[in-house]
């Protein structure tokens, strides 16, 4: 028998080699194992400006869409898309799909409350009888 076959050092080197191979296989298979992911701030948010920019990061995706419209994504997975809010509750649905056809969804709920920068000002008008009445411009 040759001395290197029973060597403890040989067994350790082989074990380390196989651990590295398994670790590399896991690293490469993450997309298959975990599927697409979308990172954005979630929860119900209240804003006072009707124009917002939805931004975040998506990983392991082939395409990303917001409310059914495909949006561009950088190579690192970052995205920014402008959105015009309607008064009240707005739901924005982000859909991501990977190259294997798996999908994930993220729903943002944003409440748009118009800010009253210029509060209604009273306007004085006179009636035909000579009395003064006030009304509010809305």
C-alpha distance (Angstrom), angle and dihedral (degrees) to the residues before:
residue distance angle dihedral
X1 . . .
X2 3.78 . .
X3 3.79 116.9 .
X4 3.83 96.5 -128.8
X5 3.82 94.1 60.7
X6 3.78 94.9 66.9
X7 3.75 95.3 35.9
X8 3.79 116.1 130.5
X9 3.80 89.0 -145.3
X10 3.82 91.0 58.5
X11 3.81 91.4 53.2
X12 3.81 91.5 49.6
X13 3.80 92.5 48.8
X14 3.82 91.5 49.2
X15 3.81 91.3 48.1
X16 3.82 91.4 51.0
X17 3.82 90.2 47.1
X18 3.82 92.6 53.6
X19 3.82 91.9 45.2
X20 3.80 89.3 53.9
X21 3.83 91.0 48.7
X22 3.82 92.0 50.0
X23 3.83 91.1 46.2
X24 3.80 92.0 50.9
X25 3.82 91.7 47.6
X26 3.82 89.6 51.7
X27 3.81 90.6 48.8
X28 3.80 92.1 51.9
X29 3.83 93.6 43.5
X30 3.81 96.3 52.6
X31 3.81 91.2 100.8
X32 3.78 91.1 53.9
X33 3.79 94.2 43.7
X34 3.81 101.5 43.9
X35 3.83 105.7 25.5
X36 3.82 126.4 -155.4
X37 3.81 123.3 -20.1
X38 3.83 132.7 -163.3
X39 3.81 121.9 -160.8
X40 3.81 116.0 -163.4
X41 3.77 133.5 133.3
X42 3.77 106.4 -88.8
X43 3.75 137.2 -169.0
X44 3.76 128.8 71.8
X45 3.79 111.6 -48.8
X46 3.78 128.2 -171.4
X47 3.80 118.5 -145.0
X48 3.79 134.1 178.1
X49 3.81 98.6 -156.5
X50 3.81 120.4 78.3
X51 3.82 94.3 -147.6
X52 3.81 117.5 67.8
X53 3.79 136.6 164.2
X54 3.79 115.7 -133.0
X55 3.79 108.0 -148.9
X56 3.75 137.0 167.6
X57 3.76 144.5 115.2
X58 3.79 131.4 -78.9
X59 3.78 124.2 -168.7
X60 3.79 134.4 -166.1
X61 3.82 93.0 15.6
X62 3.79 136.8 137.7
X63 3.81 95.2 -166.2
X64 3.79 139.7 2.7
X65 3.79 128.3 -157.5
X66 3.79 134.4 -173.7
X67 3.82 115.6 -151.4
X68 3.81 89.1 -18.8
X69 3.82 96.2 -49.8
X70 3.79 116.3 111.8
X71 3.80 112.9 -123.4
X72 3.82 129.7 -161.3
X73 3.79 120.8 -103.6
X74 3.81 127.1 -164.8
X75 3.79 122.0 -124.5
X76 3.80 89.6 -99.7
X77 3.84 90.4 53.0
X78 3.82 99.0 -106.2
X79 3.79 119.0 141.7
X80 3.82 137.9 -178.4
X81 3.79 124.3 -175.5
X82 3.81 127.6 173.4
X83 3.78 118.1 -129.5
X84 3.80 132.5 -172.7
X85 3.81 112.8 -142.5
X86 3.77 127.4 -144.1
X87 3.83 118.0 -140.5
X88 3.79 111.3 -84.9
X89 3.79 128.6 15.3
X90 3.81 117.0 -0.4
X91 3.80 122.6 -172.1
X92 3.77 118.3 -157.4
X93 3.80 116.0 -170.1
X94 3.80 119.3 -160.1
X95 3.81 114.9 -163.0
X96 3.80 122.1 -169.3
X97 3.77 126.8 -172.6
X98 3.79 127.9 -170.6
X99 3.78 127.3 -147.7
X100 3.81 90.8 -94.2
X101 3.82 93.2 58.9
X102 3.79 97.2 -105.6
X103 3.79 115.8 138.2
X104 3.76 139.4 -160.7
X105 3.80 130.0 -168.6
X106 3.78 132.7 -152.1
X107 3.81 121.2 -171.2
X108 3.79 122.0 -157.0
X109 3.79 118.9 -163.2
X110 3.77 114.3 -159.3
X111 3.79 124.5 178.3
X112 3.78 112.5 -152.7
X113 3.80 112.1 -155.0
X114 3.81 110.4 -179.5
X115 3.76 109.8 -128.6
X116 3.76 117.0 -129.7
X117 3.78 100.4 -132.7
X118 3.78 91.0 162.3
X119 3.81 109.8 37.4
X120 3.79 115.6 -147.8
X121 3.78 110.7 -80.8
X122 3.78 121.1 -144.7
X123 3.81 115.8 -118.4
X124 3.78 119.8 -155.9
X125 3.78 116.0 -138.5
X126 3.75 128.9 178.4
X127 3.75 122.9 -133.6
X128 3.81 124.3 -139.9
X129 3.81 89.4 -102.8
X130 3.80 90.1 61.4
X131 3.81 98.2 -108.7
X132 3.80 120.4 127.1
X133 3.79 121.9 -123.8
X134 3.80 128.6 -177.2
X135 3.79 128.6 -143.2
X136 3.77 134.4 -179.6
X137 3.80 125.5 -118.9
X138 3.76 112.7 -136.7
